[in-house]
């Protein structure tokens, strides 16, 4: 049997440890070199996926906005198209009464007068239902340029710029003037 030198045994252990450390370092180095490439590829794939989702959501948002805009335009068009529907429906009985009056061949003036009165009553109902109101100023009222149109001035004992006579009634729809009342206005003597 040969005796082993303690220094040699120690050197062998140190050498083995050094080789093991080198092997671990090489393995870690190889893993480190190989790991970034798949990680970058994974990140790029994830970025592309998220960009695709973002683009999809943007397209959906734009489509939704376009649909809302289109529906809104359709509603506005329908509102304009059928705005006069209520008034037109209210006017149908008035037309019916006028046609019946024209067909009357009886020559009875009182019956014709009564038919015209009924027609006027129906017209007034239609005006009330659609918020059409008369502008009929009284004699002596101040001239209101927003509701009255002075078509003539006359010398009068009344205060200047007051109404002397109403030539034609005016009308308003929901407080908006459709036609101003046409009036004669007082002025001072020259």
C-alpha positions as CSV (number, residue, x, y, z in Angstrom):
1,X,0.0,0.0,0.0
2,X,1.1,3.4,-0.8
3,X,0.6,6.3,1.4
4,X,-1.2,9.2,0.0
5,X,0.2,12.6,0.4
6,X,-2.3,14.8,2.4
7,X,-1.4,17.8,0.2
8,X,-2.2,15.9,-2.9
9,X,-5.6,14.8,-1.6
10,X,-6.3,18.4,-0.7
11,X,-5.2,19.6,-4.1
12,X,-7.5,17.0,-5.7
13,X,-10.5,18.2,-3.7
14,X,-9.7,21.8,-4.5
15,X,-9.3,20.9,-8.2
16,X,-12.6,19.0,-8.2
17,X,-14.3,21.9,-6.5
18,X,-12.8,24.3,-9.0
19,X,-14.0,22.1,-11.9
20,X,-17.5,21.9,-10.3
21,X,-17.6,25.7,-9.9
22,X,-16.5,26.1,-13.5
23,X,-19.2,23.7,-14.7
24,X,-21.9,25.5,-12.7
25,X,-20.7,28.8,-14.0
26,X,-20.7,27.5,-17.6
27,X,-24.2,26.1,-17.1
28,X,-25.5,29.4,-15.7
29,X,-23.7,31.2,-18.5
30,X,-25.3,29.0,-21.1
31,X,-28.8,29.4,-19.5
32,X,-28.3,33.2,-19.3
33,X,-27.4,33.3,-23.0
34,X,-30.3,31.1,-24.0
35,X,-32.9,32.7,-21.6
36,X,-33.0,36.3,-23.1
37,X,-33.9,35.2,-26.6
38,X,-37.1,33.3,-25.6
39,X,-38.0,36.0,-23.1
40,X,-37.7,38.7,-25.8
41,X,-39.7,36.6,-28.2
42,X,-42.4,36.1,-25.6
43,X,-42.4,39.8,-24.8
44,X,-42.7,40.7,-28.5
45,X,-45.5,38.2,-29.0
46,X,-47.3,39.7,-25.9
47,X,-46.8,43.2,-27.3
48,X,-48.3,42.2,-30.6
49,X,-51.2,40.5,-28.9
50,X,-51.9,43.6,-26.8
51,X,-51.5,45.9,-29.9
52,X,-54.1,43.7,-31.7
53,X,-56.5,43.9,-28.8
54,X,-56.1,47.7,-28.7
55,X,-56.6,48.0,-32.4
56,X,-59.7,45.9,-32.1
57,X,-61.1,48.0,-29.3
58,X,-60.4,51.2,-31.3
59,X,-62.2,49.8,-34.3
60,X,-65.2,48.8,-32.1
61,X,-65.2,52.3,-30.5
62,X,-65.2,53.9,-33.9
63,X,-68.0,51.6,-35.2
64,X,-70.1,52.4,-32.1
65,X,-69.5,56.1,-32.6
66,X,-70.5,55.9,-36.3
67,X,-73.7,53.9,-35.4
68,X,-74.7,56.5,-32.7
69,X,-74.1,59.3,-35.2
70,X,-76.1,57.5,-37.9
71,X,-79.0,56.8,-35.5
72,X,-79.0,60.4,-34.3
73,X,-79.2,61.7,-37.9
74,X,-82.1,59.3,-38.6
75,X,-84.0,60.5,-35.6
76,X,-83.5,64.1,-36.6
77,X,-84.6,63.3,-40.1
78,X,-87.7,61.5,-38.8
79,X,-88.5,64.4,-36.5
80,X,-88.3,66.9,-39.3
81,X,-90.3,64.7,-41.6
82,X,-93.1,64.2,-39.2
83,X,-93.0,67.5,-37.3
84,X,-96.3,68.7,-38.8
85,X,-98.1,65.4,-38.2
86,X,-100.0,66.5,-35.1
87,X,-101.1,69.8,-36.8
88,X,-102.0,68.0,-40.0
89,X,-104.2,65.5,-38.1
90,X,-105.9,68.3,-36.3
91,X,-106.6,70.1,-39.7
92,X,-108.4,67.1,-41.3
93,X,-111.8,67.8,-39.7
94,X,-111.5,71.4,-40.8
95,X,-111.0,70.4,-44.4
96,X,-113.9,67.9,-44.1
97,X,-116.3,70.7,-42.9
98,X,-115.2,73.1,-45.6
99,X,-115.8,70.5,-48.3
100,X,-119.3,69.8,-46.8
101,X,-120.1,73.5,-46.9
102,X,-119.1,73.7,-50.5
103,X,-121.3,70.7,-51.4
104,X,-124.4,72.3,-49.7
105,X,-126.8,73.3,-52.5
106,X,-129.7,74.1,-50.1
107,X,-129.3,77.8,-50.4
108,X,-130.1,78.1,-46.6
109,X,-127.9,80.9,-45.5
110,X,-128.4,80.1,-41.8
111,X,-127.3,76.5,-42.3
112,X,-124.2,77.7,-44.2
113,X,-123.4,80.2,-41.4
114,X,-123.8,77.5,-38.8
115,X,-121.4,75.2,-40.8
116,X,-118.8,77.9,-41.1
117,X,-119.1,78.5,-37.3
118,X,-118.5,74.8,-36.7
119,X,-115.5,74.8,-39.0
120,X,-114.1,77.8,-37.1
121,X,-114.6,76.0,-33.8
122,X,-112.7,72.9,-35.2
123,X,-109.9,75.2,-36.4
124,X,-109.7,76.8,-33.0
125,X,-109.5,73.3,-31.4
126,X,-106.6,72.5,-33.8
127,X,-104.9,75.7,-32.8
128,X,-105.3,75.0,-29.1
129,X,-104.0,71.4,-29.5
130,X,-100.9,72.6,-31.3
131,X,-100.3,75.7,-29.1
132,X,-101.1,78.3,-31.8
133,X,-102.3,81.4,-30.1
134,X,-103.7,84.7,-31.4
135,X,-101.9,88.0,-31.1
136,X,-104.8,90.4,-30.9
137,X,-103.9,93.6,-29.2
138,X,-106.6,95.9,-27.8
139,X,-107.0,99.5,-28.9
140,X,-104.8,101.7,-26.7
141,X,-102.1,99.0,-26.1
142,X,-98.5,100.0,-26.6
143,X,-96.9,99.0,-29.9
144,X,-94.7,95.9,-29.3
145,X,-92.3,95.5,-32.3
146,X,-91.8,91.8,-31.4
147,X,-95.5,91.0,-31.8
148,X,-96.9,93.9,-33.8
149,X,-96.2,95.3,-37.2
150,X,-97.3,99.0,-37.7
151,X,-98.6,99.2,-41.3
152,X,-100.0,102.7,-40.9
153,X,-99.8,105.7,-38.6
154,X,-102.6,108.1,-38.1
155,X,-103.0,111.3,-36.1
156,X,-105.0,110.5,-33.0
157,X,-105.9,111.8,-29.6
158,X,-104.4,108.6,-28.2
159,X,-100.9,108.5,-26.8
160,X,-98.3,108.1,-29.6
161,X,-97.1,104.6,-30.4
162,X,-100.4,103.1,-29.2
163,X,-102.6,100.9,-31.3
164,X,-105.6,102.6,-32.9
165,X,-106.9,99.6,-34.9
166,X,-106.0,96.0,-35.6
167,X,-106.1,95.3,-39.3
168,X,-105.1,91.6,-39.1
169,X,-104.5,89.4,-36.1
170,X,-101.1,87.8,-35.5
171,X,-100.3,84.3,-34.4
172,X,-97.6,82.7,-32.3
173,X,-96.6,79.0,-32.0
174,X,-95.2,78.1,-28.6
175,X,-94.4,81.8,-27.9
176,X,-92.6,82.2,-31.3
177,X,-94.3,84.7,-33.6
178,X,-95.6,83.1,-36.8
179,X,-97.1,86.4,-38.0
180,X,-97.1,89.7,-36.2
181,X,-100.5,91.5,-35.7
182,X,-100.8,94.2,-38.4
183,X,-101.9,97.4,-36.7
184,X,-102.6,101.1,-37.2
185,X,-100.6,103.2,-34.7
186,X,-101.3,106.7,-33.2
187,X,-98.9,109.5,-33.9
188,X,-98.8,113.2,-32.7
189,X,-100.2,115.9,-34.8
190,X,-97.5,117.6,-36.9
